[in-house]
Amino acid sequence: MNAPTAPRGLRLLLALSALAATLGAAAPTAVGAHGAAAPGREAPRSGCPSGEVFATNNTEVVTDPADPRLRTRLTRFDREVRGIIRAQGAHPGASTLLDGVFWSTELRRTTFERSREFEVEGTNPEGLHHLAGVLAKQYHQESVLTFRCLPRHAPATDAVRIEAPDVSAAALREALGANPEAREELGGGSVTEDGHLVLVSPLEELPLARKFTKDLGIDWNTTEVRYGAREFVS
C-alpha cells in the first residue's frame, strides 16, 4: 500500500471492519470536525477490533478498471497475513476484500487496486504499528494504513471511518473524476463486494467527505461513522 499521494496503493482507504453491518437503525448525531452537526450513525466502539490494517501485495500501477489483475481474490495473501499477525503475537479477525479507487497526484489520473482489510485483536498501538511495518517490508509497499477506534474527543483522534451502502466501484470512479477537491483532499476510497463504500478521512475533512458521499447519492443518515486514529506506516 502506498501513501496518499503515491501513484499506487491504498491512500485513504479504506475499509475498515466487518462490513456486513446493518445500517437501518435510527441515526444519532455525530459532531463534525468544525463542530457542526453531522448526522450519521456513530458506530459503538464496543464493536471495534483492537486495530485494523489495510494492505495489498500489489506493487504495480493499474489504470484500467477492466485489468484482469483486479479480479484476484488475494486468497494466498489473506492466509499469509493471518500467519504474520499470529507471529507478531496478535489474533487475526475478519478479512474483507476491497476494490480501491484512488487518485494519483503524480500520474494525474485514477488508479485501481485490490486489497484486503484485516481486523487485528489482542494488540496495542505500538504492536499495530510494528505489524504494519512488517507487512510494508514483506510486500514491498510504500506504506500500510492502520486505523484504531477511539472516542470522538480523544486527544489522538485524527480521522473518521465512513461506511455507506449501495455504492459501486464504477460510481466511485465517476464521482472522483467529477470532484477535483475530493480527488486531492480525500484521495479515494474502497468498495466491498457487497457494495459498501469505505472511506477513511482526516477528521478536518469530514465536511468534505460528507459532501462527497452525498454527491454519490448516499443518504447521510444511512452512513456509519467511526472516530479514531489512522497511520500510514512504511
C-alpha positions, 0 to 999 in steps of 0.5 A: 500500500502506498501513501496518499499521494503515491501513484499506487496503493491504498491512500485513504482507504479504506475499509475498515471492519466487518462490513456486513453491518446493518445500517437501518437503525435510527441515526444519532448525531455525530459532531463534525470536525468544525463542530457542526452537526453531522448526522450519521450513525456513530458506530459503538466502539464496543464493536471495534477490533483492537486495530485494523490494517489495510494492505495489498501485495500489489506493487504495480500501477493499474489504470484500467478498471477492466485489468484482469489483475483486479479480479484476484481474490488475494486468497494466498495473501489473506492466509499469509497475513493471518500467519504474520499477525499470529507471529507478531503475537496478535489474533487475526479477525475478519478479512474483507476484500476491497476494490480501491479507487484512488487518485494519483497526484503524480500520474494525474489520473485514477488508479485501481487496486485490490486489497484486503482489510484485516481486523487485528485483536489482542494488540496495542498501538505500538504492536499495530504499528510494528505489524504494519511495518512488517507487512510494508517490508514483506510486500514491498509497499510504500506504506500500510494504513492502520486505523484504531477506534477511539472516542470522538474527543480523544486527544489522538483522534485524527480521522473518521471511518465512513461506511455507506451502502449501495455504492459501486466501484464504477460510481466511485470512479465517476464521482472522483473524476467529477470532484477535483477537491475530493480527488486531492483532499480525500484521495479515494476510497474502497468498495466491498463486494457487497457494495459498501463504500469505505472511506477513511478521512482526516477528521478536518475533512469530514465536511468534505467527505460528507459532501462527497458521499452525498454527491454519490447519492448516499443518504447521510443518515444511512452512513456509519461513522467511526472516530479514531486514529489512522497511520500510514506506516512504511 
